[in-house]
Structures are given as C-alpha cells and as structure tokens.
Amino acid sequence: MDAKNTTSRNGTAAPVHKHRGIRHLFAAASYSFGGAKRLIGEAAFRHELIAFAVAMAILFLLMMAFEAINTAIEEIVDRVSPEISEMGRNAKDLGSFACLCLILANAAYALYVIFLARFLG
C-alpha cells in the first residue's frame, strides 16, 4: 500500500490518515499542484491557456490605450481651459467613463472564463 492508495494488496481498505492544521494545508497544496501538472499535459488545456492569455493581453492593451487617451483629454482640457468649466468637466468625465467601461469589460471577460465557461461548455 502506498501513500495515495488506501486499499491494501489483499483488498481490504486501510484507515485513512487525515492531516490537520498546517500539514493539511501543505498536503492539499501538493494535491492541487499534482492536478495542475496533469492538466498542463493536455493539449486542449494548453490551447485554452494560450487563447486566454492572448485575449487578456489584447484587453489589457486596450485598457492602457483608453487610459492614455483619457489622460490626453485631461491634459488638453487643462491647457485650453484652466478654469473649471462645464464643458471641460464633461470631457474629463466622458473619458473616465470610457475607461470604466473597458475595465468592466475586462472583469466580465475574466468572470466568464473563470466561472461561466465551466458551467456552459
């Protein structure tokens, strides 16, 4: 009988020794690591991992681009109209809203991949 198999050679089940406390945490982590090592051996999983990384990279780059445009709008408004004006405030608020929308799109995509894709497909 080995550490992971609880059935002896004669077919009787041996009592399971359960770790407690910090040892349980390390045992659970080692089992999870073993599962991850097994999963990385699957070609389909590697393809999904690459697709996820590419999609997240694209969304991240879009978010950085939107933030750069928002900063440019703020700089222009501050240069053209240093006093507080309704039009300047609206321009800055709209740029900020565009950034928020893309942040929410990133979060929605991540939630979809992490949670919903497992249940739907």
C-alpha distance (Angstrom), angle and dihedral (degrees) to the residues before:
residue distance angle dihedral
M1 . . .
D2 3.84 . .
A3 3.81 131.7 .
K4 3.80 95.7 -90.5
N5 3.80 99.1 37.9
T6 3.80 115.2 73.5
T7 3.82 96.2 -174.6
S8 3.79 116.4 90.5
R9 3.81 123.5 -141.1
N10 3.78 92.9 -96.1
G11 3.84 91.6 56.7
T12 3.78 100.1 -106.5
A13 3.77 118.6 127.9
A14 3.77 117.0 -117.1
P15 3.78 120.1 -143.5
V16 3.78 113.2 -91.1
H17 3.77 115.2 -119.9
K18 3.81 109.1 -143.7
H19 3.77 120.1 -158.4
R20 3.76 119.7 -134.2
G21 3.77 134.7 -156.6
I22 3.78 119.0 -4.1
R23 3.82 92.4 -8.1
H24 3.82 88.7 60.3
L25 3.81 89.6 52.8
F26 3.81 92.1 52.1
A27 3.81 92.5 44.6
A28 3.81 91.7 50.6
A29 3.80 90.5 47.5
S30 3.81 91.4 51.6
Y31 3.82 90.8 50.8
S32 3.80 90.6 49.7
F33 3.79 90.9 48.6
G34 3.80 89.5 51.2
G35 3.79 90.3 52.0
A36 3.81 91.1 49.4
K37 3.81 90.7 50.4
R38 3.80 89.8 51.9
L39 3.79 93.0 47.2
I40 3.80 94.3 50.1
G41 3.81 86.7 60.1
E42 3.81 90.1 66.8
A43 3.81 113.9 93.1
A44 3.82 92.8 -149.8
F45 3.80 91.0 55.5
R46 3.80 91.7 49.9
H47 3.81 90.0 50.8
E48 3.82 91.0 50.1
L49 3.79 90.6 47.9
I50 3.81 91.4 52.5
A51 3.82 92.0 46.8
F52 3.81 90.4 49.8
A53 3.81 91.9 49.3
V54 3.82 92.1 49.1
A55 3.82 92.9 47.4
M56 3.80 92.0 47.6
A57 3.80 91.3 47.2
I58 3.81 90.6 52.5
L59 3.81 92.2 47.9
F60 3.80 90.7 46.5
L61 3.81 92.1 50.7
L62 3.81 90.3 48.6
M63 3.78 89.6 51.2
M64 3.82 91.0 51.6
A65 3.81 90.1 48.2
F66 3.80 91.7 51.1
E67 3.79 90.4 48.7
A68 3.82 90.4 50.7
I69 3.81 90.9 50.9
N70 3.81 90.4 47.4
T71 3.81 90.6 51.7
A72 3.81 90.4 48.1
I73 3.83 90.1 52.4
E74 3.79 90.7 50.1
E75 3.82 91.7 48.9
I76 3.80 92.5 49.7
V77 3.81 93.1 46.9
D78 3.82 91.1 48.9
R79 3.82 91.0 49.2
V80 3.82 97.4 44.7
S81 3.79 97.8 37.7
P82 3.81 112.3 21.7
E83 3.80 90.8 171.4
I84 3.78 118.7 78.5
S85 3.79 109.4 -94.9
E86 3.79 135.0 171.1
M87 3.81 92.1 -120.9
G88 3.81 93.0 49.4
R89 3.79 91.8 47.8
N90 3.82 90.6 49.6
A91 3.82 92.3 50.0
K92 3.81 91.6 51.1
D93 3.81 92.7 44.7
L94 3.81 92.2 50.4
G95 3.81 91.6 50.3
S96 3.78 89.6 49.7
F97 3.81 90.6 48.6
A98 3.82 90.4 53.2
C99 3.81 89.5 54.2
L100 3.80 91.3 48.1
C101 3.81 91.2 51.7
L102 3.79 91.5 54.1
I103 3.80 92.2 46.3
L104 3.81 88.7 52.9
A105 3.82 90.0 48.1
N106 3.81 89.3 53.1
A107 3.80 91.0 49.4
A108 3.81 92.3 47.0
Y109 3.80 91.4 50.9
A110 3.79 92.2 48.6
L111 3.81 91.5 48.9
Y112 3.79 90.4 48.1
V113 3.79 92.4 52.1
I114 3.78 95.2 43.2
F115 3.79 100.7 41.7
L116 3.80 118.2 7.1
A117 3.80 99.2 42.4
R118 3.81 89.3 61.1
F119 3.79 92.3 55.1
L120 3.79 98.7 37.9
G121 3.74 102.2 41.8
